[in-house]
């Protein structure tokens, strides 16, 4: 799967930053030389297997994305 994210504020070329994939993996990316804060960066990853029924929330339960992740995904969507 290939995704695009925006380089976070305060990250300079060559510095590492973390991204969280839709399936919850936390990956470390390195800001490319030609990029800076707000620049779009594409990356590929291997998604985790789809959750089994046992891993699903209990009936009536719900899951939510962390607010920081929601913000990152909304910012990245602006570049798509």
Backbone as CSV, one residue per row, in Angstrom:
resi,resn,N_x,N_y,N_z,CA_x,CA_y,CA_z,C_x,C_y,C_z
1,UNK,0.848,-1.164,0.000,0.000,0.000,0.000,0.900,1.236,0.000
2,UNK,0.542,2.229,-0.790,1.295,3.482,-0.827,0.411,4.595,-0.274
3,UNK,0.958,5.377,0.630,0.257,6.511,1.230,1.093,7.767,1.055
4,UNK,0.457,8.883,1.256,1.149,10.170,1.215,0.846,10.916,2.504
5,UNK,1.868,11.482,3.117,1.706,12.276,4.336,2.437,13.593,4.154
6,UNK,2.110,14.545,4.994,2.812,15.828,4.995,3.919,15.768,6.043
7,UNK,5.069,16.320,5.709,6.171,16.400,6.670,5.709,17.305,7.817
8,UNK,5.832,16.835,9.060,5.377,17.637,10.209,6.217,18.909,10.410
9,UNK,5.614,19.887,11.064,6.338,21.109,11.433,7.548,20.745,12.281
10,UNK,8.628,21.463,12.085,9.828,21.257,12.884,10.748,20.163,12.363
11,UNK,10.370,19.499,11.267,11.207,18.432,10.707,11.961,18.981,9.504
12,UNK,13.277,18.853,9.533,14.148,19.338,8.458,14.609,18.171,7.590
13,UNK,15.093,18.462,6.391,15.620,17.396,5.540,16.650,16.536,6.280
14,UNK,16.527,15.218,6.127,17.430,14.284,6.780,16.980,13.834,8.153
15,UNK,15.997,14.522,8.738,15.512,14.144,10.062,14.420,13.082,9.946
16,UNK,14.328,12.260,10.971,13.313,11.213,11.018,12.032,11.742,11.650
17,UNK,10.901,11.175,11.210,9.615,11.464,11.841,8.750,10.216,11.755
18,UNK,7.798,10.100,12.658,6.958,8.908,12.729,5.615,9.163,12.062
19,UNK,5.100,8.123,11.420,3.751,8.158,10.856,3.015,6.916,11.349
20,UNK,1.705,7.027,11.482,0.878,5.899,11.875,-0.008,5.533,10.701
21,UNK,0.044,4.284,10.285,-0.756,3.817,9.156,-2.194,3.583,9.602
22,UNK,-3.121,3.481,8.652,-4.521,3.244,9.027,-4.731,1.972,9.849
23,UNK,-3.825,0.991,9.717,-3.978,-0.238,10.498,-3.210,-0.188,11.822
24,UNK,-2.687,0.979,12.175,-2.069,1.167,13.487,-0.573,0.971,13.565
25,UNK,0.085,0.636,12.460,1.540,0.496,12.499,2.183,1.878,12.614
26,UNK,3.233,1.970,13.397,3.992,3.211,13.513,5.300,3.001,12.747
27,UNK,5.510,3.813,11.728,6.694,3.697,10.889,7.546,4.942,11.008
28,UNK,8.840,4.790,10.857,9.760,5.926,10.883,10.171,6.243,9.455
29,UNK,9.969,7.495,9.050,10.378,7.965,7.736,11.478,8.997,7.907
30,UNK,12.259,9.202,6.868,13.286,10.238,6.861,12.857,11.301,5.862
31,UNK,12.881,12.544,6.299,12.495,13.654,5.436,13.508,13.761,4.290
32,UNK,13.017,13.696,3.031,13.935,13.802,1.888,14.627,15.164,1.835
33,UNK,15.771,15.208,1.157,16.560,16.439,1.077,15.773,17.608,0.499
34,UNK,14.917,17.355,-0.474,14.213,18.440,-1.145,12.899,18.831,-0.457
35,UNK,12.629,18.291,0.720,11.358,18.541,1.412,11.559,19.268,2.732
36,UNK,10.465,19.799,3.237,10.443,20.450,4.539,9.040,20.377,5.093
37,UNK,8.764,21.065,6.189,7.439,21.020,6.807,6.325,21.312,5.799
38,UNK,5.313,20.453,5.810,4.167,20.606,4.925,4.328,19.950,3.567
39,UNK,5.544,19.543,3.219,5.779,18.904,1.920,5.164,17.507,1.906
40,UNK,4.578,17.109,0.781,4.045,15.752,0.697,5.162,14.730,0.510
41,UNK,5.052,13.616,1.208,6.019,12.521,1.105,5.220,11.237,0.923
42,UNK,5.554,10.486,-0.121,4.893,9.199,-0.342,5.749,8.085,0.236
43,UNK,5.074,7.058,0.776,5.783,5.900,1.301,4.918,4.665,1.097
44,UNK,5.558,3.520,1.058,4.852,2.245,0.914,5.091,1.398,2.153
45,UNK,4.113,0.560,2.461,4.241,-0.348,3.594,3.389,-1.581,3.329
46,UNK,3.625,-2.611,4.106,2.835,-3.835,4.015,1.812,-3.808,5.140
47,UNK,0.518,-3.781,4.795,-0.510,-3.738,5.841,-0.545,-5.026,6.656
48,UNK,-0.993,-4.878,7.882,-1.205,-6.043,8.730,-2.400,-6.818,8.181
49,UNK,-2.499,-8.080,8.539,-3.650,-8.883,8.115,-4.927,-8.261,8.663
50,UNK,-6.001,-8.437,7.935,-7.295,-7.921,8.397,-7.622,-8.540,9.747
51,UNK,-8.204,-7.740,10.644,-8.522,-8.283,11.964,-9.547,-9.412,11.860
52,UNK,-9.407,-10.380,12.728,-10.372,-11.470,12.770,-11.574,-11.028,13.582
53,UNK,-12.608,-11.799,13.540,-13.819,-11.477,14.300,-13.494,-11.353,15.783
54,UNK,-12.542,-12.169,16.275,-12.165,-12.117,17.691,-11.538,-10.779,18.050
55,UNK,-10.901,-10.123,17.081,-10.220,-8.868,17.363,-11.155,-7.666,17.239
56,UNK,-12.353,-7.896,16.741,-13.306,-6.791,16.563,-13.794,-6.325,17.928
57,UNK,-14.171,-5.027,18.030,-14.693,-4.550,19.312,-15.985,-5.278,19.675
58,UNK,-16.245,-5.383,20.944,-17.471,-6.018,21.406,-18.675,-5.269,20.847
59,UNK,-19.788,-5.980,20.741,-20.987,-5.346,20.201,-21.283,-4.071,20.980
60,UNK,-21.530,-3.005,20.255,-21.773,-1.720,20.900,-20.490,-0.957,21.173
61,UNK,-19.333,-1.654,21.112,-18.054,-0.984,21.316,-17.653,-0.247,20.052
62,UNK,-16.759,0.680,20.180,-16.307,1.385,18.988,-14.837,1.709,19.126
63,UNK,-14.192,1.867,18.000,-12.797,2.260,18.002,-12.699,3.657,17.417
64,UNK,-11.674,4.383,17.795,-11.471,5.731,17.301,-9.996,5.943,17.010
65,UNK,-9.724,6.761,15.996,-8.351,7.138,15.705,-7.903,8.186,16.719
66,UNK,-6.635,8.183,17.033,-6.070,9.196,17.916,-6.216,10.559,17.231
67,UNK,-6.580,11.617,17.959,-6.775,12.941,17.343,-5.569,13.429,16.539
68,UNK,-4.357,13.125,16.990,-3.169,13.534,16.228,-3.121,12.821,14.879
69,UNK,-3.515,11.534,14.867,-3.525,10.784,13.616,-4.596,11.316,12.673
70,UNK,-5.755,11.660,13.214,-6.825,12.213,12.376,-6.326,13.477,11.690
71,UNK,-5.644,14.338,12.433,-5.115,15.578,11.862,-4.116,15.285,10.748
72,UNK,-3.215,14.338,10.967,-2.199,13.997,9.959,-2.869,13.462,8.701
73,UNK,-3.867,12.567,8.859,-4.544,12.011,7.688,-5.328,13.091,6.945
74,UNK,-5.944,14.041,7.672,-6.666,15.127,7.011,-5.700,16.013,6.231
75,UNK,-4.537,16.308,6.819,-3.546,17.124,6.123,-3.026,16.402,4.886
76,UNK,-2.777,15.097,5.017,-2.273,14.329,3.878,-3.311,14.255,2.763
77,UNK,-4.589,14.182,3.124,-5.646,14.072,2.117,-5.697,15.319,1.238
78,UNK,-5.252,16.438,1.763,-5.261,17.671,0.990,-4.296,17.592,-0.200
79,UNK,-3.329,16.691,-0.137,-2.339,16.568,-1.208,-2.726,15.511,-2.248
80,UNK,-3.789,14.784,-1.994,-4.172,13.688,-2.895,-5.085,14.200,-3.987
